[in-house]
């Protein structure tokens, strides 16, 4: 701490600089005070006309700043708005307010976040994210940008050629799964300019994080090697196998005589590029079956020893996910050397709350973090587990605990930039020692987010908090209810992705009513020359989007019922109405850049320095959100549509053609059945069919369509999508609600 205070000068503090990025010139309205303390805290106070924010770290002061902006100034900063015009005279802090926490570690990011959300971010976008981290209390961010640069340097020294390295390291949109030992090469090879770009970007990221007093978590060596390392280098490796159809990298066995040498080479290259860290992230044997050829205890010992040789005080950070961390690997380790991220604490905790993943003794002697996963695949949709989050965090009973208390919290979402309400709620838990009712918290959240009060808007949010944001215990679905628009069509379409475990838990009438109430509130405000705040407009579009998607699920059922009833004319109308709803959704989402495909594809293209690079990056961006892999991995491996998105452009040009093709095929089948069908007469191929087989033939038959053949061509296109919003959000929301209510 002494060194930290030694750096403090009469000049601007890191928090002053953060405030300037929020609103240029606003830092003079605040007084920032860094004070030593035995416990993490922030304090709000007043000195003359200036608001005083003090705390014992820059990050804690950042939390205090965010608290003040929300609960005094009515300014909510989130992914859809990280700048704001603060009041010319700040509302005063009339009574000193202090908050403390014993949860000193507050982590952020899942490996997947770096591909599903951050794959193509530039420094400007990363600056905003680091500011978001500081405002939300994160002092332990995962920092794996540019890990591929370390591996390239390492493999070159091991004798691999650039061509061989290109076949091993994945493309920009798939680096996360390469880093987690799931696949090799898909989306590559990476151009040399990419390595230069990412190395420079990572150095800027680390510099800013450290300026704010954060402890970046660097990627450690988990034993991964190219799958051909046995033939290529004579190494003793475990059988790599496949992951959802992809070739997996191999695991270097801890008994190999070169294990320490290769681990040292990795850390030398990492340290040379990015310096040393106090925390290293390693997830060996991620999403893999037990392998009798691996001595897990010895593997853990070797990996820990290699890390400790770089920094004896370093801590190994590992994800608590499915079979990991394997007890036989971590049980022998000393307390304090390992930090476990309980990745899905709000739904499937391992630490002792009721859960299908519960471990009787939690993580035993090891420190762990209570984490919010919330989102998978960066899918779009309102979703949350408010009651379950609060119950699991504060403890649902007074029974004696057989597990240790957490050392902090973590944001471990696969995709960010969605459902800001859940991340805001999670960020405040360490600073609220007593359990509270979600209803009261939501009231305050509305005031903070919009800076206004309105009865209908509050009613809308209370309804959402009771329904779609309150997924109950026992429902293990992964992320939001998936939009019917985004799934491959079938006679029994329910979930869009293979592993969502989606299960109904709210009435679609609730989101329709919430959207109606929210729109009514916005219109009431608009009658008074009211300028629609950015947050209010974003939520208006998002809530209306959810209502339309939920009603489309009902419309789909109408269309399928008409098909099964052989009501041809009714089927034409119901299927056409569904397709109209899909295009209406596309037009609604066009009004916000966050919901436009162009904000994703344009960021990818902007990373390229040549037309060839731009095409590679655009292909990465398109494939990830659609087929995900090649034909085998998409279909047999089940990866297709895992990262589906309700985005303008994608709805119109990818999902609409799928559904139009499907409904046309059903209609063609129905119309064919009204005509003579001699092939169904006696004799021919049906002569020897049983009565039950003939009966089955008479039932409605699923049409056979080669979906991948329809989907892949879109991933190869280069038609332009822009991030620039089009249309008026209020007008489009009104149009959608009028359409939906016409049928009520």
Beta strands, then each sheet from edge to edge (+ up, - down):
strand 1: 30-34
strand 2: 40-47
strand 3: 50-55
strand 4: 97-101
strand 5: 105-108
strand 6: 140-141
strand 7: 217-219
strand 8: 224-225
strand 9: 242-243
strand 10: 246-247
strand 11: 250-251
strand 12: 279-281
strand 13: 315-320
strand 14: 338-342
strand 15: 367-372
strand 16: 408-411
sheet 1: 1+ 3+ 2- 4+
sheet 2: 6+ 5+ 16+ 15+ 14+ 13+ 12+ 7+
sheet 3: 8+ 11-
sheet 4: 9+ 10-
end
